[in-house]
């Protein structure tokens, strides 16, 4: 007789173990062991396996999510420490994102215009804080085969700048969506950004803002009466800037809804969002709709390449009028004392003096370098 707790279990009738090859049902009949397993065990086993599988799948997803969060946090920490060490050595590492498509860059090269990225680097070097060196890295997201950089690469930069572009920020083209994703990843890695025109628009799209075609049409040439908001007057972006000013413009789209938490710092009658500040993580990014990187020579050259577009939109009667306009802007660029041209086009120091025109950029570089700003410097 089997000892209790050991040996084979009794059959269902309590009369001992089932006979080999079957199960005693207490009435002298044998039921197939296989039949018993299928009808009694399989549904329960399936239930257990299914729910265990679901649990383990959720567990794996949770672990993967936590790993991604940890890697992201580590990248941010390493990036911050790297930036801090570089700042102690008075060097800023700046990522410059050229927003133009290849066909536009080919046109610029053909007529002798500098690339937008080069225009930006010149401006940044011009406005760098005294004693600070700038280390540039330029990327062209519209180039064939370009891959969006990962966060661990982007987190190494002290700041990132976005140039203008001929595209619309709400476009589904890959050339556009790549740049929106770059902006989003820079935000996620606490890298402060500055951008003009295209830059402010993809910043809005990268978060939860909105960009649309302006029903008032294109704003081009001199952007009139840009006014700081009450918040803008107190914001370090505009330290040393006049409350009302003018700037180079060239855009058809506008930000119609700023991202959650963003502050509108300037606007005018044509577009209510001419500048905004966007806080994220431990820093913030600054964007403007106008072009502080432009000068008269570059802008005149840009107009010269767009004769058909400018006449079709009614800004000029014909190509000859554009030729006159371009020639006079070239002359004023070479000699800013030509009063008759300044008066004719309403151009003053807001657009001629780099230290006034690019004040926002100087303030941003001081912001990311932790250098104090001063209205008089």
C-alpha positions as CSV (number, residue, x, y, z in Angstrom):
1,X,0.0,0.0,0.0
2,X,1.3,3.4,-1.0
3,X,2.3,5.7,1.8
4,X,0.2,8.9,2.0
5,X,1.7,11.7,0.0
6,X,3.8,9.3,-2.1
7,X,3.2,7.0,-5.0
8,X,0.4,7.2,-7.6
9,X,-2.7,9.1,-6.9
10,X,-6.0,7.3,-6.6
11,X,-8.5,7.2,-9.4
12,X,-11.6,9.3,-9.3
13,X,-13.6,6.6,-7.6
14,X,-11.1,6.2,-4.8
15,X,-10.4,2.6,-5.7
16,X,-6.8,3.0,-6.8
17,X,-4.9,4.2,-9.8
18,X,-6.4,4.1,-13.3
19,X,-5.6,1.0,-15.3
20,X,-2.8,1.3,-17.8
21,X,-3.9,3.0,-21.1
22,X,-7.1,4.4,-19.6
23,X,-9.0,6.0,-16.7
24,X,-11.3,4.1,-14.4
25,X,-14.7,5.9,-14.2
26,X,-16.0,3.9,-11.3
27,X,-18.3,1.9,-13.5
28,X,-15.8,-0.5,-15.0
29,X,-15.3,1.6,-18.1
30,X,-12.1,2.9,-19.4
31,X,-11.8,6.5,-20.9
32,X,-8.8,7.3,-23.1
33,X,-6.1,9.1,-21.3
34,X,-5.6,11.2,-24.4
35,X,-9.3,12.1,-24.5
36,X,-9.1,13.1,-20.8
37,X,-6.1,15.4,-21.4
38,X,-7.7,17.0,-24.4
39,X,-11.1,17.6,-22.8
40,X,-9.9,18.5,-19.3
41,X,-6.3,19.9,-19.5
42,X,-5.9,21.5,-22.9
43,X,-8.3,24.5,-22.4
44,X,-6.8,25.4,-19.1
45,X,-3.2,25.0,-20.4
46,X,-4.1,27.2,-23.4
47,X,-5.5,29.8,-21.0
48,X,-2.4,29.8,-18.8
49,X,0.0,29.9,-21.8
50,X,-1.9,32.7,-23.5
51,X,-2.1,34.9,-20.4
52,X,1.5,34.1,-19.5
53,X,2.5,35.1,-23.0
54,X,0.6,38.4,-22.8
55,X,2.1,39.1,-19.4
56,X,5.6,38.4,-20.6
57,X,5.0,40.6,-23.7
58,X,3.9,43.5,-21.5
59,X,6.9,42.9,-19.3
60,X,9.3,43.0,-22.2
61,X,7.7,46.1,-23.6
62,X,7.9,47.8,-20.2
63,X,11.6,46.8,-19.8
64,X,12.3,48.1,-23.3
65,X,10.5,51.3,-22.6
66,X,12.5,51.7,-19.3
67,X,15.8,51.0,-21.1
68,X,15.0,53.6,-23.7
69,X,14.2,56.1,-21.0
70,X,17.4,55.3,-19.1
71,X,19.5,55.6,-22.3
72,X,17.9,58.9,-23.1
73,X,18.5,60.2,-19.5
74,X,22.1,59.0,-19.6
75,X,22.6,60.7,-23.0
76,X,21.1,63.9,-21.7
77,X,23.3,63.8,-18.6
78,X,26.5,63.1,-20.6
79,X,25.5,65.8,-23.0
80,X,25.0,68.4,-20.2
81,X,28.3,67.5,-18.6
82,X,30.1,67.6,-22.0
83,X,28.6,71.0,-22.7
84,X,29.5,72.2,-19.2
85,X,33.2,71.2,-19.7
86,X,33.3,72.8,-23.1
87,X,31.9,76.1,-21.7
88,X,34.6,76.1,-19.0
89,X,37.0,76.1,-22.0
90,X,35.1,79.0,-23.7
91,X,34.0,76.9,-26.7
92,X,30.5,76.4,-28.0
93,X,29.7,73.5,-30.2
94,X,26.9,74.5,-32.6
95,X,24.9,72.4,-35.0
96,X,23.7,74.2,-38.1
97,X,20.8,72.6,-40.0
98,X,20.5,73.9,-43.6
99,X,16.9,73.7,-44.4
100,X,17.0,74.0,-48.2
101,X,16.5,71.3,-50.7
102,X,19.2,70.3,-53.1
103,X,17.6,72.0,-56.1
104,X,17.6,75.4,-54.2
105,X,21.2,75.0,-53.1
106,X,22.1,74.3,-56.8
107,X,20.3,77.5,-57.8
108,X,22.2,79.5,-55.1
109,X,25.5,78.1,-56.3
110,X,24.7,78.9,-59.9
111,X,24.1,82.6,-59.2
112,X,26.9,82.9,-56.6
113,X,24.7,83.2,-53.4
114,X,26.1,81.6,-50.3
115,X,24.3,78.6,-48.8
116,X,22.0,79.4,-45.9
117,X,24.2,77.5,-43.5
118,X,27.2,79.6,-44.4
119,X,25.1,82.8,-44.0
120,X,24.2,81.5,-40.5
121,X,27.7,80.7,-39.5
122,X,28.9,84.1,-40.5
123,X,26.2,85.7,-38.4
124,X,27.0,83.5,-35.4
125,X,30.7,84.2,-35.6
126,X,29.9,87.9,-35.8
127,X,27.8,87.8,-32.6
128,X,29.9,85.4,-30.5
129,X,30.6,86.5,-27.0
130,X,34.1,88.0,-26.6
131,X,36.7,85.3,-25.9
132,X,34.5,82.5,-27.1
133,X,35.2,80.1,-30.0
134,X,32.5,78.5,-32.0
135,X,32.9,74.9,-33.3
136,X,30.4,74.3,-36.1
137,X,29.0,71.1,-37.5
138,X,26.7,71.5,-40.5
139,X,24.1,69.0,-41.7
140,X,21.9,69.0,-44.9
141,X,18.8,66.9,-44.1
142,X,17.5,67.2,-47.7
143,X,20.6,65.5,-49.1
144,X,20.0,62.0,-50.6
145,X,20.5,59.2,-48.1
146,X,20.5,61.5,-45.0
147,X,19.7,59.7,-41.8
148,X,18.2,61.6,-38.8
149,X,20.9,61.8,-36.0
150,X,20.2,59.9,-32.8
151,X,19.9,61.7,-29.5
152,X,23.3,60.6,-28.2
153,X,24.8,62.6,-31.1
154,X,22.6,65.6,-30.8
155,X,23.1,65.9,-27.0
156,X,26.7,66.8,-27.5
157,X,25.9,70.2,-28.9
158,X,25.6,73.4,-26.9
159,X,23.1,74.8,-29.3
160,X,21.5,74.2,-32.7
161,X,20.4,76.6,-35.4
162,X,17.9,76.2,-38.2
163,X,18.1,78.3,-41.4
164,X,15.3,79.3,-43.7
165,X,13.9,77.1,-46.4
166,X,11.6,77.2,-49.5
167,X,9.4,74.4,-48.1
168,X,6.2,74.5,-46.0
169,X,6.5,73.0,-42.5
170,X,3.2,71.2,-42.9
171,X,4.5,69.3,-46.0
172,X,4.6,65.5,-45.8
173,X,7.8,65.4,-47.9
174,X,10.6,63.4,-46.3
175,X,12.8,66.5,-46.7
176,X,10.5,68.3,-44.3
177,X,9.6,65.5,-41.9
178,X,13.3,64.7,-41.3
179,X,13.9,68.2,-40.0
180,X,10.8,68.2,-37.8
181,X,12.1,65.0,-36.2
182,X,15.6,66.6,-35.7
183,X,14.0,69.5,-34.0
184,X,11.9,67.2,-31.8
185,X,15.0,65.1,-30.8
186,X,16.9,68.3,-29.9
187,X,14.1,69.3,-27.6
188,X,14.1,65.8,-26.0
189,X,17.8,66.1,-25.3
190,X,17.7,69.6,-23.8
191,X,19.6,71.3,-26.6
192,X,18.7,75.0,-27.0
193,X,17.8,76.0,-30.6
194,X,17.6,79.2,-32.5
195,X,15.9,79.5,-35.9
196,X,14.5,82.0,-38.4
197,X,11.5,81.7,-40.6
198,X,11.4,78.0,-41.4
199,X,13.0,77.4,-38.0
200,X,10.0,78.9,-36.1
201,X,7.6,77.0,-38.2
202,X,9.1,73.5,-37.8
203,X,9.5,74.2,-34.1
204,X,5.7,74.7,-33.9
205,X,5.0,71.5,-35.9
206,X,7.6,69.5,-33.9
207,X,5.6,70.1,-30.8
208,X,1.8,70.7,-30.8
209,X,1.6,74.0,-32.6
210,X,0.2,74.7,-36.0
211,X,1.4,76.4,-39.3
212,X,-0.8,77.5,-42.1
213,X,-0.7,79.6,-45.3
214,X,-1.2,83.2,-44.4
215,X,-4.4,84.5,-45.9
216,X,-2.9,88.0,-46.2
217,X,-0.4,86.7,-48.7
218,X,3.4,86.8,-48.7
219,X,5.4,89.2,-46.5
220,X,8.6,90.0,-48.3
221,X,11.2,92.8,-48.2
222,X,11.0,95.0,-45.2
223,X,8.9,93.6,-42.3
224,X,7.2,96.7,-40.9
225,X,6.4,97.5,-37.3
226,X,7.4,94.3,-35.5
227,X,6.4,95.0,-31.9
228,X,7.6,93.2,-28.8
229,X,4.8,91.8,-26.6
230,X,4.7,92.7,-22.9
231,X,6.4,89.3,-22.3
232,X,8.9,90.0,-25.1
233,X,10.0,93.3,-23.5
234,X,11.1,91.4,-20.4
235,X,12.6,88.5,-22.2
236,X,16.4,88.0,-22.5
237,X,15.9,87.3,-26.2
238,X,15.3,91.0,-26.8
239,X,17.7,92.5,-24.3
240,X,18.9,95.8,-25.9
241,X,16.3,95.6,-28.7
242,X,13.9,98.4,-29.5
243,X,10.3,97.8,-28.7
244,X,9.3,98.4,-32.3
245,X,11.6,97.5,-35.2
246,X,11.9,96.3,-38.8
247,X,13.6,93.3,-40.3
248,X,14.1,91.3,-43.5
249,X,11.1,89.2,-44.4
250,X,10.4,86.4,-46.9
251,X,7.5,84.0,-46.0
252,X,4.0,82.9,-47.0
253,X,3.3,80.6,-44.1
254,X,2.9,81.6,-40.4
255,X,2.5,80.0,-37.0
256,X,-1.2,80.1,-36.2
257,X,-0.9,78.2,-32.9
258,X,2.2,78.2,-30.7
259,X,3.2,75.0,-28.8
260,X,1.9,74.5,-25.3
261,X,4.0,76.5,-22.8
262,X,5.5,78.7,-25.6
263,X,5.5,82.5,-25.2
264,X,4.9,84.9,-28.1
265,X,7.5,87.6,-27.8
266,X,6.9,89.7,-30.9
267,X,4.3,90.2,-33.7
268,X,3.1,92.6,-36.3
269,X,0.0,93.3,-38.3
270,X,0.9,90.7,-40.9
271,X,1.7,87.8,-38.6
272,X,0.9,87.8,-34.9
273,X,3.7,85.4,-34.2
274,X,7.0,87.0,-35.3
275,X,9.0,85.5,-32.4
276,X,8.5,83.0,-29.6
277,X,10.3,81.3,-26.8
278,X,9.8,77.6,-26.1
279,X,10.9,76.1,-22.7
280,X,11.9,72.5,-22.6
281,X,13.7,70.5,-20.0
282,X,16.3,72.6,-18.3
283,X,16.6,75.1,-21.1
284,X,14.6,77.0,-23.8
285,X,14.7,77.7,-27.5
286,X,14.2,81.0,-29.3
287,X,12.7,81.5,-32.8
288,X,11.9,84.4,-35.1
289,X,9.9,84.6,-38.2
290,X,12.1,87.3,-39.8
291,X,15.7,86.9,-41.1
292,X,18.5,88.5,-38.9
293,X,21.0,86.5,-41.0
294,X,20.2,88.5,-44.2
295,X,22.0,91.5,-45.4
296,X,21.1,93.8,-48.4
297,X,23.4,92.0,-50.8
298,X,22.1,88.6,-50.1
299,X,18.5,89.7,-50.1
300,X,18.9,91.5,-53.4
301,X,20.5,88.4,-54.9
302,X,17.6,86.3,-53.6
303,X,15.0,88.6,-55.3
304,X,17.0,88.5,-58.5
305,X,16.6,84.7,-58.7
306,X,12.8,85.0,-58.1
307,X,11.8,87.5,-60.8
308,X,8.9,85.4,-62.1
309,X,7.5,84.7,-58.7
310,X,7.8,88.4,-57.5
311,X,6.1,89.8,-60.6
312,X,3.3,87.2,-60.6
313,X,2.5,88.1,-56.9
314,X,2.3,91.8,-57.9
315,X,5.4,93.1,-56.0
316,X,6.9,94.4,-59.2
317,X,5.4,95.3,-62.5
318,X,8.1,93.7,-64.6
319,X,11.6,92.3,-64.6
320,X,13.1,95.8,-65.3
321,X,11.7,97.1,-62.1
322,X,13.3,94.2,-60.2
323,X,16.6,94.9,-61.9
324,X,16.4,98.5,-60.6
325,X,15.5,97.4,-57.1
326,X,18.3,94.9,-57.0
327,X,20.9,97.4,-58.3
328,X,19.9,100.0,-55.7
329,X,20.0,97.5,-52.8
330,X,23.5,96.5,-54.0
331,X,24.5,100.2,-54.0
332,X,23.2,100.7,-50.5
333,X,24.9,97.7,-49.2
334,X,28.2,99.1,-50.5
335,X,27.5,102.6,-49.3
336,X,25.0,102.9,-46.4
337,X,25.1,106.7,-46.6
338,X,23.0,106.8,-49.8
339,X,20.2,108.7,-48.3
340,X,17.9,108.7,-51.3
341,X,17.9,104.9,-51.5
342,X,17.4,104.6,-47.7
343,X,14.5,107.0,-47.9
344,X,13.0,105.4,-51.0
345,X,12.7,101.9,-49.4
346,X,12.4,102.9,-45.8
347,X,15.5,101.2,-44.7
348,X,17.3,102.3,-41.5
349,X,19.8,100.9,-38.9
350,X,17.4,98.2,-37.9
351,X,18.4,96.4,-41.1
352,X,21.8,97.9,-41.7
353,X,23.6,97.6,-38.4
354,X,24.4,94.0,-37.5
355,X,24.6,94.7,-33.8
356,X,21.0,95.9,-33.9
357,X,19.7,93.5,-36.5
358,X,21.2,90.4,-34.9
359,X,20.8,91.3,-31.2
360,X,18.6,88.3,-30.7
361,X,21.3,86.0,-31.9
362,X,23.9,87.7,-29.7
363,X,21.6,87.2,-26.7
364,X,21.0,83.6,-27.6
365,X,24.7,82.8,-27.7
366,X,25.2,84.5,-24.4
367,X,22.2,82.5,-23.0
368,X,23.7,79.1,-24.0
369,X,27.2,80.1,-22.9
370,X,25.8,81.4,-19.5
371,X,27.4,84.8,-20.3
372,X,25.5,87.7,-18.8
373,X,23.6,89.9,-21.3
374,X,23.8,93.7,-21.2
375,X,21.8,96.2,-23.2
376,X,24.9,98.4,-23.6
377,X,27.2,95.6,-24.9
